[in-house]
Amino acid sequence: MEIILESTITCPRCGHQKEEIMPTDACQYFYECENCHQVVKPKEGDCCVYCSYGTVKCPPIQEGKGCC
């Protein structure tokens, strides 16, 4: 199984999108939008901002390991 590390994250406040490289050793709980500077956190039930606002789930979820 190939793990995808690139995810396009979309700011829930302003809609700005940016492709990011996800960390493989930890979940990213906070993300600051470079456009509006809103600091976002995961939606309830998600382990990281990529699972909530990204086009690809984080590596641990892709591997079936569950949350970090």
Secondary structure, DSSP 8 states (H G I E B T S, - for coil): -----EEEEE-TTT--EEEEE--SSS----EE-TTT--EE---TT-SSHHHHHBSS--HHHHTT----
